[in-house]
Amino acid sequence: MSAVPERPETPEPRGVSRKNLLRAALGAGALPLLTGGVALARDTTGTAGPLDPTPACDDGDDPTPEQMEGPYFKPNSPLRTGLAGPGTPGTPLTVGGYVFDRGCRPLADVLLDFWQADDAGAYDNTGFRFRGHQFTTASGEFRLTTIVPGLYPGRTRHLHVKVQPPGGQVLTTQLYFPGEPRNATDALFDPALLMNVRDAGGGREATFDVVLAVGQGPGATTWAAGREYTTGDRVSYDGAAYRCLQSHRATAGWEPPRAPALWQRG
């Protein structure tokens, strides 16, 4: 991946082992759990081991195995959360979710770079139609508005995404749709990368939580001085989870353990 731009039928559930840890915290602000049979990281609890990271997935269009993103990736996509404008052909699609570390802590400022085929199954290789990047919020959330991608020979429906935590390694993967006939014939299809999807208002809504293989040590910290936090935001500091009690701009000396008026542990 280039320099950081301007500013993953009814399968077996994904291998997660922490249930309900974030349900109360994400509660009303989270997208609903949709049909599709995939366990979401937000619905997990700290009664057993750490979460499994989202698997990497090779793209069948790769000219060589090392080029995980395939020939249709382009760097320097525009910063935007919407890939389809008014009147764009296709079924409207909203994809929402969270990015967590393996300890089920939400990760802020994670770069997600999306690209996909249009309604006819074609990629724009000259411009940036159906391409764009965004960053997760302080609570680790992302939200994408686009259309359901079209089909092209040899592949089932899918979205491409690169996910990179600040200063960390890039995860390149694909997200799939449940119930697609071609899921059974696409050699690259991985049920662990199925989104939860439902019909809604003439379009479709989907959820998927990404779990990155980061933040497993006791020193994991997502809180950062200078960032604006709002009530309900969640961070980690030295491996402990905290919830913001009132909106403020983070300042050195007001770290969560030192500012009980601003942060509640748990």
C-alpha positions as a printed Julia matrix, in Angstrom:
266×3 Matrix{Float64}:
   0.0     0.0     0.0
   1.26    3.47   -0.73
   1.87    6.14    1.88
  -1.16    6.81    4.08
  -3.57    9.02    2.09
  -4.85   12.38    3.23
  -6.17   12.15    6.16
 -14.11   -9.76    5.89
 -25.89  -20.27    2.37
 -25.36  -20.09    6.18
 -21.84  -20.8     7.29
 -20.43  -21.91   10.6
 -19.88  -18.8    12.76
 -16.52  -17.1    12.64
 -14.06  -18.22   15.31
 -14.71  -15.64   18.01
 -14.68  -16.41   21.7
 -15.5   -13.19   23.6
 -19.25  -12.59   23.88
 -21.21   -9.51   24.88
 -18.22   -7.45   26.07
 -19.15   -4.48   23.92
 -22.91   -4.93   23.58
 -23.76   -2.44   26.32
 -21.17    0.07   25.14
 -22.05   -0.03   21.45
 -25.75   -0.64   22.15
 -27.98    1.89   20.47
 -25.17    3.28   18.35
 -24.36   -0.01   16.64
 -25.95   -1.26   13.47
 -28.35   -4.16   14.13
 -27.19   -7.74   13.88
 -28.34   -8.82   10.44
 -29.02  -12.2     8.87
 -26.18  -14.19    7.38
 -25.01  -16.37   10.23
 -21.64  -14.73   10.95
 -20.71  -13.88   14.53
 -19.7   -10.26   15.0
 -16.81   -9.24   17.23
 -19.06   -6.74   19.02
 -21.16   -9.67   20.28
 -18.29  -11.4    22.06
 -17.17  -11.77   25.78
 -13.95  -12.1    27.71
 -14.65  -15.55   29.11
 -12.1   -17.35   26.92
  -9.16  -16.61   24.66
  -8.55  -13.69   22.33
 -10.47  -13.06   19.13
  -9.21  -14.66   15.94
  -7.94  -12.05   13.49
  -9.82  -11.53   10.25
  -8.12  -13.8     7.7
  -6.3   -12.46    4.7
  -7.85  -13.57    1.41
  -6.05  -13.96   -1.91
  -7.79  -12.29   -4.86
  -8.25  -14.69   -7.77
  -7.28  -11.97  -10.23
  -3.73  -11.88   -8.87
  -1.1   -12.21  -11.59
   1.22  -13.6    -8.89
   0.4   -14.96   -5.41
   2.27  -12.09   -3.73
  -0.03   -9.39   -5.16
  -2.84   -9.9    -2.7
  -4.91   -6.94   -3.87
  -5.13   -8.1    -7.51
  -4.75   -5.99  -10.66
  -7.7    -3.7    -9.91
  -6.34   -1.91   -6.86
  -5.27    1.73   -7.29
  -3.48    3.79   -4.63
  -4.43    7.33   -3.65
  -8.19    6.86   -3.68
 -10.24    9.88   -2.55
 -11.17   10.37    1.09
 -14.92    9.64    1.2
 -17.48    7.33    2.79
 -19.83    7.24   -0.2
 -18.87    5.53   -3.46
 -22.16    5.93   -5.34
 -23.86    9.21   -6.17
 -27.55    9.93   -6.86
 -28.84    8.01   -9.87
 -25.97    5.51   -9.89
 -27.23    2.23  -11.43
 -27.44   -0.64   -8.97
 -28.94   -1.68   -5.64
 -28.02    0.73   -2.83
 -25.82   -0.86   -0.17
 -24.68    0.37    3.24
 -21.85   -1.48    5.0
 -21.11   -0.68    8.64
 -19.0    -2.18   11.35
 -16.1    -1.8    13.74
 -12.39   -2.55   13.73
 -11.13   -4.29   16.88
  -7.84   -5.61   18.13
  -7.66   -9.22   19.33
  -8.54   -8.12   22.84
 -11.87   -6.8    21.5
 -10.8    -3.2    21.95
 -12.0    -0.78   19.23
  -9.28    0.81   17.14
  -9.44    4.47   16.17
  -7.96    6.09   13.06
  -7.7     2.82   11.15
  -7.48    3.35    7.39
  -9.98    1.38    5.29
  -9.52    1.61    1.52
 -12.46    0.14   -0.43
 -12.77   -0.71   -4.11
 -15.29   -2.76   -6.1
 -16.9    -3.52   -9.44
 -19.83   -1.45  -10.67
 -23.34   -2.82  -11.29
 -22.17   -4.34  -14.6
 -19.18   -6.08  -13.0
 -16.55   -3.67  -14.34
 -13.77   -1.87  -12.44
 -12.85    1.71  -13.2
  -9.12    1.5   -13.94
  -8.72    5.03  -15.28
 -10.5     7.03  -12.58
 -11.77    6.45   -9.05
 -15.4     5.39   -9.46
 -16.3     2.93   -6.68
 -13.02    3.63   -4.92
 -12.48    5.51   -1.68
 -10.84    5.46    1.72
 -11.94    6.49    5.2
 -10.76    6.28    8.81
 -12.49    4.68   11.79
 -13.94    6.98   14.44
 -12.7     7.22   18.02
 -15.01    4.28   18.83
 -13.58    2.17   15.98
 -16.6     2.5    13.68
 -16.72    2.73    9.89
 -19.63    3.16    7.5
 -19.67    2.88    3.69
 -22.47    3.75    1.26
 -22.22    2.22   -2.19
 -24.1    -0.27   -4.41
 -24.13   -4.07   -4.53
 -21.24   -4.96   -6.88
 -21.99   -6.74  -10.13
 -20.72  -10.13  -11.22
 -17.89  -10.86  -13.6
 -16.52  -14.2   -14.89
 -15.06  -16.54  -12.3
 -16.04  -14.56   -9.19
 -18.93  -14.26   -6.79
 -20.04  -10.84   -5.49
 -17.46   -9.21   -3.26
 -16.01   -5.98   -1.95
 -12.29   -5.37   -1.67
 -10.78   -3.58    1.31
  -7.37   -2.81    2.73
  -7.29   -2.21    6.48
  -4.31   -0.57    8.19
  -4.02    0.54   11.83
  -1.85    3.6    12.52
   1.76    2.57   11.91
   0.75   -1.07   11.49
   0.64   -3.7     8.77
  -1.97   -3.77    6.02
  -4.64   -6.47    5.92
  -5.92   -6.97    2.36
  -9.15   -8.93    2.21
 -12.58   -9.3     0.61
 -16.11   -9.23    1.99
 -18.79  -11.56    0.66
 -22.6   -11.74    0.47
 -24.59  -14.67    1.93
 -26.89  -16.67   -0.33
 -25.03  -15.99   -3.57
 -25.1   -19.01   -5.94
 -21.53  -18.38   -7.01
 -20.28  -18.7    -3.44
 -20.31  -22.46   -4.04
 -18.14  -22.25   -7.16
 -15.75  -19.39   -6.42
 -12.48  -21.05   -5.32
 -11.52  -17.96   -3.3
 -14.77  -17.6    -1.38
 -14.25  -17.84    2.38
 -17.3   -18.11    4.67
 -15.28  -16.41    7.42
 -15.55  -13.24    5.33
 -19.32  -13.25    4.89
 -21.09  -10.06    5.85
 -24.43  -10.08    7.65
 -26.9    -8.66    5.11
 -30.6    -7.76    5.02
 -32.97   -6.0     2.63
 -33.92   -2.5     3.75
 -35.88    0.28    2.07
 -35.24   -0.72   -1.53
 -31.59   -1.44   -0.83
 -29.45   -3.66    1.37
 -27.72   -3.14    4.72
 -24.68   -5.13    5.79
 -22.41   -5.39    8.82
 -18.94   -6.78    9.26
 -16.44   -6.37   12.1
 -12.74   -6.56   11.31
 -10.4    -8.04   13.92
  -6.75   -7.12   13.43
  -3.87   -9.13   14.87
  -2.68   -6.16   16.93
  -2.98   -4.87   20.46
  -2.54   -8.2    22.21
   0.08   -7.04   24.69
  -0.57   -5.35   28.04
   0.73   -2.03   26.71
  -1.93   -1.58   24.01
  -3.19    2.03   23.9
  -5.62    3.7    21.51
  -6.1     6.91   23.55
  -4.18    9.83   22.05
  -3.57   13.39   23.2
  -5.06   16.03   20.92
  -8.0    13.92   19.78
 -11.6    15.02   20.28
 -13.65   12.48   22.25
 -17.42   12.45   22.74
 -19.53   10.83   25.45
 -19.65    7.06   24.93
 -16.42    6.77   22.93
 -14.27    3.82   23.92
 -10.5     3.64   24.1
  -7.81    1.48   25.64
  -4.91    2.65   27.78
  -2.12    0.32   28.86
  -4.34   -2.61   27.95
  -7.38   -1.49   29.97
 -10.67   -0.4    28.35
 -12.29    2.95   29.17
 -15.54    4.73   28.24
 -15.71    8.5    27.8
 -18.03   10.18   30.33
 -18.08   13.66   28.79
 -16.94   15.25   25.56
 -13.48   16.82   25.64
 -10.22   17.29   23.82
  -7.62   14.84   25.11
  -4.64   16.48   26.76
  -1.42   15.08   28.19
  -1.98   14.63   31.92
  -5.63   13.71   31.38
  -4.92   10.09   30.47
  -7.87    7.82   31.39
  -6.32    6.44   34.6
  -5.65    9.99   35.79
  -9.0    11.51   34.8
 -11.88    9.62   36.46
 -14.19   12.54   35.73
 -13.63   12.0    32.0
 -13.14    8.24   31.73
 -14.77    5.2    33.32
 -12.92    1.91   33.26
 -14.66   -1.11   31.79
